[in-house]
Amino acid sequence: MANIIIVYSTTDGHTRRICEQLKQVAENHGQRVVITFVDDEPNVDLEPYDKIVIGASIRYGKHSQQVHEFIDRNQKILESKPSAFFSVNVVARKPEKNQPETNPYLQKFLQKIDWKPIKLGVFAGKIDYPRYGFWDRQAIRFIMWMTKGPTDPQAVVEFTDWDAVDDFGRMIAEM
Ligand SMILES: Cc1cc2nc3c(=O)[nH]c(=O)nc-3n(C[C@H](O)[C@H](O)[C@H](O)COP(=O)(O)O)c2cc1C
C-alpha cells in the first residue's frame, strides 16, 4: 500500500472537491491518501510519502503564488518521487482545451516551473455567480459572454467531467 499526499490550492473549494474524489478512487485502489491545503500547511514534509500530487485552480489566468512557491521549495523531492499535477479552470470546459497538451494554462505553467510531473491532468471547474463578489461576478460574466458560456448572474454551473477525475484517480494509484 503506497502513501499518497495531495497538496492543493483553492479559492472557492472546487479543487478540494476534486481532491476528495481522487482520494476516494485511489483508496478504492488500495492506496492511503492524505489531502493538504497548501495555505494551511505550506511547509508540510513530503518525505514520508511515496507519491506526490499537486492540484490548483486558475484565477485570472494564474495558479496561486503559494503553489509556485511550494513547488520551488520542494523541487528536489518532487523530482525524486512519482508525482502528478492537475489544473482546474473553466477554459477546460471546451473540448479542444481539456487535455494537458491543449490547455493553455497548464502549458504556460509547465514552462514556468522546473519540476516535471510524471502525470498531468486538467479538469473543467465550476461557475458559481451568486457566491462571487460584484466585480468578480461581472468580470467572469464578461469572460463567459466572450467565450459563449453562461452569463445569468444566478447561474451555478459545474463543468467538471467526474469520469475524467476518476480516470486520473486510477492513474495516480498506478503511477
Ligand atoms: C475571480 C475568478 C477568476 C477566474 N479566472 C479564470 C481564468 O482566468 N480562466 C479560467 O479558465 N477560469 C477562471 N476562473 C474559473 C475557476 O478556475 C473555476 O471557478 C474553478 O472551479 C475554481 O476552483 P476553486 O474553487 O478550487 O478555486 C475564475 C473564477 C473566479 C471566481
The ligand as a MOL file (V3000), in Angstrom:
LIG
                    3D

  0  0  0     0  0            999 V3000
M  V30 BEGIN CTAB
M  V30 COUNTS 31 33 0 0 0
M  V30 BEGIN ATOM
M  V30 1 C -12.4720 35.5920 -9.7990 0
M  V30 2 C -12.3260 34.3990 -10.6900 0
M  V30 3 C -11.3990 34.4080 -11.7410 0
M  V30 4 C -11.2910 33.2970 -12.5900 0
M  V30 5 N -10.4090 33.3580 -13.6320 0
M  V30 6 C -10.3510 32.3200 -14.5010 0
M  V30 7 C -9.5000 32.4060 -15.6500 0
M  V30 8 O -8.7760 33.3560 -15.8650 0
M  V30 9 N -9.5250 31.3470 -16.5130 0
M  V30 10 C -10.3020 30.2360 -16.3070 0
M  V30 11 O -10.2990 29.3330 -17.1400 0
M  V30 12 N -11.0970 30.1380 -15.2110 0
M  V30 13 C -11.1320 31.1500 -14.3200 0
M  V30 14 N -11.9420 31.0760 -13.2280 0
M  V30 15 C -12.7140 29.8630 -13.0090 0
M  V30 16 C -12.1280 28.9900 -11.8950 0
M  V30 17 O -10.9280 28.4220 -12.3070 0
M  V30 18 C -13.1650 27.9330 -11.5470 0
M  V30 19 O -14.2680 28.5820 -10.9780 0
M  V30 20 C -12.6580 26.8650 -10.6070 0
M  V30 21 O -13.6660 25.9020 -10.4410 0
M  V30 22 C -12.2610 27.4540 -9.2730 0
M  V30 23 O -11.7610 26.4310 -8.4660 0
M  V30 24 P -11.5780 26.6290 -6.8880 0
M  V30 25 O -12.9450 26.7150 -6.3060 0
M  V30 26 O -10.8430 25.4150 -6.4480 0
M  V30 27 O -10.7530 27.8750 -6.6950 0
M  V30 28 C -12.0940 32.1600 -12.3750 0
M  V30 29 C -13.0100 32.1630 -11.3120 0
M  V30 30 C -13.1240 33.2560 -10.4820 0
M  V30 31 C -14.1310 33.2320 -9.3710 0
M  V30 END ATOM
M  V30 BEGIN BOND
M  V30 1 1 1 2
M  V30 2 1 2 3
M  V30 3 2 2 30
M  V30 4 2 3 4
M  V30 5 1 4 5
M  V30 6 1 4 28
M  V30 7 2 5 6
M  V30 8 1 6 7
M  V30 9 1 6 13
M  V30 10 2 7 8
M  V30 11 1 7 9
M  V30 12 1 9 10
M  V30 13 2 10 11
M  V30 14 1 10 12
M  V30 15 2 12 13
M  V30 16 1 13 14
M  V30 17 1 14 15
M  V30 18 1 14 28
M  V30 19 1 15 16
M  V30 20 1 16 17
M  V30 21 1 16 18
M  V30 22 1 18 19
M  V30 23 1 18 20
M  V30 24 1 20 21
M  V30 25 1 20 22
M  V30 26 1 22 23
M  V30 27 1 23 24
M  V30 28 2 24 25
M  V30 29 1 24 26
M  V30 30 1 24 27
M  V30 31 2 28 29
M  V30 32 1 29 30
M  V30 33 1 30 31
M  V30 END BOND
M  V30 END CTAB
M  END
